Amino acid sequence: MRRIAALVVALMTAFGLMGTAVFWLHPPRIHAAPETVISVTTTVDELDANGLCSLREAIQAANTDTAVDACAAGSGENDVISIPAGHYLLTLADPVGVVEENGNATGDLDILQSVALIGAGTAQTIIDGNGIDRIFHQPGAATRVVVSDVTVQGGDLGVGTSVNYSGGGFSLISGCALTLTNVLVTQNQASPGQPILSSGGGGGIYNNGGQLTLQNSTVSGNIAGFGGGVYNGGRLTIINSSILSNQSTYYGAGIIHAGTSDVNIQSSAISYNVAGSNGGGLYLTGGTTNLTNVTISHNRASQYLGGGVWAYYEGILAVNIDHSTIYANFAGTGGGIYNTHQQGLLMMGAAPAAPQAGLITLKNSIVAANTGGNCGRSPQTSAFVSLGYNIDSANDCEFQAATDQINTDPTLGRCKTMAVPKRMVYEQAVRLSTRRTAPIHWATR
């Protein structure tokens, strides 16, 4: 009996400790504010009192935690704005002479409190800037915004030299976070085609030091002076998404990453982007960029360097490429990947005495059929580092591992022609590149 009693006490003690551990690891949300759902009831862009709830009014209710027209009052940081199917056309333009109004009264939709905006699907809920301004703006720090199941299109910014003219679809500042899930960002622009000092950045999205996450989303057909699809100056995570057919007047048609924060891109495609100068697919200037199961193909650097990837050292820079394909990109030099240093080649200064910290590593990856060479680098940069199991269709990438294959055709088949429909390109690449750990999820819209 004593043994049984001791066993019971031991079990009770163990379960008590487990319960305490569960409580502290997952404490109940006793003090969490209740979620408020603000339902949009009209597609008209308005901010008045007529018994309806527009998208602008719903955002204002969330911003101020007060009822606005027929929109329920927000209740802090747990508000959800429900946006039903419809074409939401912005029409309340800023007054003449107003450069940037940040109170959500006119122009872009200014989000001043954390909120979630949920649509009915990219084909059903369309938010259209109508060419009067960008569409969404997070001008204040510490806002966390989640957007899902919408299309964001038609944002257009004027000509200027400040961040006011960047981010045609979305713009956020340092301290903010933006997560896009099942979102299509398309046909937006940020001051393209202007002199270099008057061009905007981020035709689709401009992240000025915040945290940007894309999941199952597509950024396509956007235009800017720099970073046609995305201009990123903070943390960036892209998962199961596509960056395609964007354009830049100057650098980085698909994505520009400027700064020292990390970039993580997984199971995604960066393709068919065209830069007027350098960096057709990706332009990277600092931090650590991890590319895992990424296809970078058919991008173009029209002037000179880095059709697929251009790494331009301005700080601690590391690019880690794993289970990825860099294929059929175009540039004058380094059609697939080009690594350069801050001084010397581009800035016309003296080359540094020792290799810079811009280090590019590849493993289990294919670099093939890139016009202008699969890989290239300027003097005094570090050699490309192979961690094994790479294929170079030429002998440009300095692969030295015993498991690498150089001067080897990866037999990507129909990928060799840009006339092939995009879906066939990526299905063929996935099917024949047997080293992948997961399939590419190519988003079609």
C-alpha positions in Angstrom: 0.0 0.0 0.0 2.8 2.4 0.8 4.3 1.8 -2.6 1.0 2.5 -4.3 0.5 5.7 -2.2 4.0 6.9 -3.1 3.3 6.2 -6.7 0.1 8.2 -6.6 1.9 11.1 -4.9 4.7 11.0 -7.5 2.2 11.1 -10.4 0.2 13.9 -8.9 3.4 15.9 -8.4 4.5 15.2 -12.0 1.1 16.3 -13.4 1.2 19.4 -11.2 4.6 20.4 -12.6 3.5 19.7 -16.2 0.4 21.8 -15.7 2.5 24.6 -14.3 4.9 24.3 -17.3 2.0 24.4 -19.7 0.5 27.4 -18.0 3.8 29.4 -18.3 4.6 28.3 -21.8 1.0 29.0 -23.0 -0.5 31.4 -20.5 -4.2 32.1 -21.0 -5.0 35.4 -22.7 -6.9 36.8 -19.8 -6.1 40.4 -20.5 -6.3 40.2 -24.4 -8.7 42.8 -25.9 -11.6 41.2 -27.7 -11.4 41.1 -31.5 -13.4 43.7 -33.2 -14.6 43.0 -36.8 -15.2 46.1 -38.8 -17.2 45.2 -41.9 -16.9 47.3 -45.1 -20.3 47.8 -46.8 -19.5 50.0 -49.8 -16.9 50.1 -52.5 -17.1 53.9 -52.7 -14.1 55.8 -51.4 -15.6 58.2 -48.9 -15.2 59.7 -45.4 -18.6 61.1 -44.5 -21.9 60.3 -42.7 -24.3 58.4 -45.0 -25.0 55.2 -43.1 -22.3 53.1 -44.9 -18.8 51.9 -44.1 -16.2 52.4 -46.7 -12.7 50.9 -46.6 -11.2 54.4 -45.7 -13.8 54.8 -42.9 -13.1 51.3 -41.6 -9.3 52.1 -41.4 -10.2 55.4 -39.7 -12.3 53.5 -37.1 -9.4 51.2 -36.4 -6.9 54.1 -36.3 -9.0 56.1 -33.8 -10.9 53.4 -31.9 -14.1 55.3 -32.5 -17.1 54.6 -34.6 -16.8 56.3 -38.0 -20.1 56.6 -40.0 -21.5 53.0 -40.0 -18.1 51.4 -39.1 -17.8 49.9 -35.7 -15.3 51.4 -33.3 -11.9 49.8 -33.2 -10.7 48.3 -29.9 -6.9 48.5 -30.0 -4.6 46.2 -31.8 -6.9 43.2 -32.4 -9.1 44.8 -35.0 -10.1 42.9 -38.2 -11.4 44.8 -41.3 -13.5 42.5 -43.4 -13.5 43.5 -47.1 -16.0 41.7 -49.2 -15.8 41.1 -52.9 -15.7 44.3 -55.0 -13.6 46.8 -56.8 -12.5 49.4 -54.3 -11.4 52.4 -56.4 -9.6 55.3 -54.5 -11.0 58.6 -55.6 -10.3 61.1 -52.7 -7.1 62.6 -54.1 -4.8 64.9 -52.0 -5.6 68.6 -52.5 -3.4 70.4 -55.0 -0.1 71.3 -53.3 -0.3 68.6 -50.6 2.7 66.3 -50.9 1.9 63.8 -48.1 -1.3 63.7 -46.0 -0.9 61.1 -43.3 -4.2 61.3 -41.5 -6.1 58.9 -43.9 -8.4 61.7 -45.1 -7.2 61.8 -48.7 -4.8 60.0 -51.0 -3.4 56.7 -49.8 -4.9 54.7 -47.0 -2.9 55.6 -43.9 -2.8 52.8 -41.3 -1.9 54.2 -37.8 -2.8 51.2 -35.6 -2.1 47.5 -35.9 -4.9 45.8 -37.8 -5.7 42.8 -40.1 -7.4 43.4 -43.5 -9.0 40.3 -44.9 -10.6 40.1 -48.4 -12.6 37.5 -50.3 -9.7 36.4 -52.6 -7.4 38.0 -55.1 -9.9 37.7 -57.9 -12.8 39.0 -55.8 -11.4 41.8 -53.7 -9.5 44.4 -55.7 -8.1 47.6 -54.1 -7.2 50.0 -56.8 -5.2 53.2 -56.3 -6.7 54.7 -59.5 -3.4 56.4 -60.1 -4.0 59.1 -57.5 -1.4 58.0 -54.9 0.1 54.9 -53.4 -2.4 52.5 -51.8 -1.4 51.5 -48.3 0.9 53.5 -46.0 2.2 52.8 -42.5 3.7 56.2 -41.6 4.0 55.6 -37.8 6.2 53.2 -36.0 5.0 50.1 -34.1 2.1 49.2 -36.4 1.7 45.5 -37.3 -0.4 45.0 -40.4 -1.6 41.7 -41.9 -3.3 41.8 -45.3 -4.7 38.7 -47.0 -6.8 37.6 -50.0 -6.8 40.8 -51.9 -5.3 42.3 -55.1 -3.6 45.7 -54.7 -3.2 47.5 -58.0 -3.0 50.9 -59.6 -0.9 52.8 -57.1 1.0 55.6 -58.6 3.4 58.2 -57.1 4.6 61.5 -58.5 8.2 62.7 -59.0 10.4 63.5 -56.0 13.5 62.8 -54.1 12.2 61.5 -50.8 10.6 58.4 -49.5 7.2 60.1 -50.1 7.6 59.0 -53.6 8.4 55.3 -52.9 6.2 52.3 -52.5 3.4 52.3 -55.1 1.4 49.5 -53.5 2.6 49.5 -49.9 5.0 51.6 -47.9 6.2 51.0 -44.3 8.8 52.6 -42.0 11.2 51.4 -39.4 9.5 49.7 -36.5 6.6 48.5 -38.5 5.7 45.0 -39.7 3.7 44.0 -42.8 2.6 40.5 -43.7 1.0 39.7 -47.0 -0.7 36.3 -47.4 -2.4 35.3 -50.6 -2.0 38.8 -52.0 -1.4 40.0 -55.6 0.5 43.2 -55.8 0.4 44.3 -59.5 0.6 47.3 -61.9 1.8 49.8 -59.3 4.6 52.4 -59.9 6.9 54.6 -58.0 8.4 57.5 -60.0 10.0 55.4 -62.8 11.7 56.9 -65.8 13.0 59.9 -64.0 16.6 61.2 -63.5 18.4 59.1 -60.9 17.9 61.5 -58.0 14.2 61.9 -58.7 13.3 58.2 -59.0 11.3 56.4 -56.4 11.9 52.9 -55.0 9.6 49.9 -54.6 7.0 50.0 -57.4 5.1 47.3 -55.6 6.4 47.5 -52.0 8.8 49.9 -50.1 10.1 48.7 -46.8 12.1 51.5 -45.1 13.5 49.6 -42.1 10.6 47.5 -41.0 9.8 43.8 -41.2 8.2 42.5 -44.4 6.8 39.0 -45.0 5.3 37.6 -48.1 3.5 34.2 -48.1 1.8 32.6 -51.0 1.8 36.0 -52.8 2.8 37.4 -56.1 4.4 40.8 -56.9 4.2 41.3 -60.6 4.2 44.0 -63.3 5.3 46.9 -61.0 7.7 49.7 -62.1 10.0 52.0 -60.2 13.3 53.8 -60.5 14.9 51.3 -58.1 13.4 48.0 -57.0 10.6 47.6 -59.4 8.9 44.8 -57.4 10.3 45.3 -53.8 12.7 47.8 -52.3 13.7 46.4 -49.0 15.6 48.3 -46.3 14.7 46.0 -43.4 14.1 42.3 -42.7 12.5 40.4 -45.5 11.0 36.9 -45.6 9.5 35.4 -48.8 7.9 32.0 -48.8 6.1 30.2 -51.6 5.8 33.4 -53.6 6.6 34.9 -57.0 8.4 38.1 -58.0 8.0 38.4 -61.7 7.8 40.7 -64.7 8.7 43.9 -62.7 10.8 46.7 -64.2 13.3 49.3 -62.8 14.7 52.3 -64.6 18.0 51.7 -62.8 18.9 48.9 -60.4 17.1 45.8 -59.0 14.1 45.1 -61.1 12.8 42.2 -59.0 14.1 43.0 -55.5 16.6 45.5 -54.0 17.9 44.7 -50.5 19.7 47.7 -49.0 20.9 47.5 -45.4 22.3 45.0 -42.9 19.2 43.0 -42.0 18.7 39.4 -43.1 16.8 38.2 -46.2 15.3 34.7 -46.3 13.6 33.5 -49.5 12.3 30.0 -49.7 10.4 27.9 -52.3 9.8 30.9 -54.6 10.5 32.2 -58.1 12.2 35.5 -59.2 11.7 35.6 -62.9 11.2 37.8 -66.0 12.3 41.0 -64.3 14.1 43.7 -66.4 16.5 46.3 -65.0 17.5 49.3 -67.1 20.9 49.0 -65.5 22.2 46.3 -63.1 20.7 43.5 -61.0 17.8 42.1 -63.0 16.4 39.7 -60.5 18.1 40.6 -57.2 20.3 43.5 -56.1 21.9 42.8 -52.7 24.1 45.3 -50.8 24.4 44.0 -47.2 23.4 41.6 -44.5 22.9 37.9 -45.0 20.7 36.6 -47.8 19.6 32.9 -47.8 18.1 31.6 -51.0 16.6 28.1 -50.5 14.8 26.2 -53.2 14.5 29.4 -55.3 14.3 29.7 -59.1 15.9 32.8 -60.6 15.4 32.7 -64.3 14.9 34.9 -67.4 15.8 38.1 -65.6 17.7 40.8 -67.5 20.2 43.5 -66.5 20.0 45.6 -69.7 23.2 47.7 -69.1 25.9 45.6 -67.6 26.0 43.4 -64.4 24.2 40.6 -62.7 21.2 39.5 -64.7 20.0 37.1 -62.0 21.8 38.3 -58.9 24.0 41.3 -58.4 25.9 41.4 -55.0 27.3 44.9 -54.5 29.3 45.0 -51.3 28.5 48.0 -49.0 28.8 46.2 -45.6 29.0 42.7 -44.2 27.5 40.7 -47.1 26.9 37.0 -47.4 24.7 35.2 -50.0 23.9 31.5 -49.3 22.3 29.7 -52.3 21.0 26.2 -51.6 18.9 23.8 -53.8 18.3 26.7 -56.2 18.4 27.2 -60.0 19.8 30.3 -61.7 19.0 29.8 -65.3 18.7 31.8 -68.6 19.3 35.2 -67.2 21.0 38.0 -69.2 23.6 40.6 -68.6 26.7 42.0 -70.3 28.8 40.4 -67.5 27.8 37.9 -64.9 24.5 36.9 -66.5 23.7 34.5 -63.6 25.5 36.0 -60.6 27.9 38.9 -60.3 29.8 39.9 -57.2 31.5 43.3 -56.9 33.0 45.6 -54.3 32.1 49.1 -53.3 35.3 50.7 -54.6 37.0 50.1 -57.9 35.0 48.9 -60.8 31.8 50.8 -60.3 32.8 53.8 -58.2 36.0 54.4 -60.1 38.1 54.5 -56.9 41.1 52.4 -56.0 40.5 48.7 -55.5 40.9 47.5 -51.9 44.1 45.8 -51.0 42.4 42.6 -49.7 39.2 40.7 -50.7 36.0 42.2 -49.4 33.5 40.4 -47.1 31.0 39.8 -49.9 31.0 36.0 -49.8 28.7 33.9 -52.1 28.3 30.2 -51.3 26.4 27.6 -53.3 25.4 24.0 -52.7 23.0 21.6 -54.5 22.3 24.3 -57.1 22.3 24.7 -60.8 23.8 27.8 -62.6 23.3 27.3 -66.3 22.7 28.9 -69.7 23.1 32.5 -68.5 24.1 35.0 -71.2 27.1 37.0 -70.2 28.5 34.1 -68.1 27.1 32.0 -65.3 29.2 33.7 -62.7 31.5 36.7 -62.5 33.2 38.9 -60.0 35.3 42.0 -60.0 39.0 42.0 -58.8 39.6 41.8 -55.1 36.3 40.1 -54.3 36.3 36.6 -52.7 36.0 33.6 -55.0 32.7 31.8 -55.1 32.5 29.0 -52.5 31.1 25.6 -53.4 29.8 23.4 -50.6 29.3 20.6 -53.1 26.8 19.1 -55.5 26.5 22.1 -57.9 26.2 22.1 -61.7 27.8 24.8 -63.8 26.9 24.5 -67.5 30.2 26.3 -68.3 33.2 26.7 -66.0 32.6 30.2 -64.7 31.8 29.8 -61.0 35.1 28.4 -59.7 33.5 25.3 -58.3 36.1 23.0 -56.8 34.2 20.4 -54.8 34.6 16.8 -55.9 30.9 16.4 -56.2 30.5 19.5 -58.5 29.9 19.1 -62.2 31.3 21.7 -64.5 30.8 22.1 -68.2 27.7 20.0 -67.7 24.3 20.6 -69.3 21.6 20.1 -66.6 19.2 19.2 -69.4 16.5 21.6 -68.3 14.8 20.9 -71.7 12.1 23.3 -72.7 13.4 25.9 -70.2 15.8 26.9 -72.9 13.3 29.2 -74.7 11.6 32.2 -73.3 8.7 31.6 -75.6 7.6 28.6 -73.5 4.8 29.6 -71.1 6.0 30.4 -67.6 4.2 27.5 -65.9 5.9 25.0 -68.2 9.3 26.6 -67.5 9.0 26.0 -63.8 7.3 22.6 -64.0 10.1 21.4 -66.2 12.8 22.8 -64.0 11.3 21.2 -60.9 10.8 17.8 -62.6 14.4 17.6 -64.0 16.3 19.1 -61.1 16.3 16.0 -58.9 18.3 17.6 -56.0 15.4 19.7 -54.8 14.1 19.0 -51.3 10.7 20.6 -52.0 8.8 21.7 -55.1 8.6 25.3 -56.3 5.1 26.6 -55.8 4.7 28.7 -58.9 1.8 31.2 -58.4 -0.3 31.9 -61.4 -2.9 34.7 -61.4 
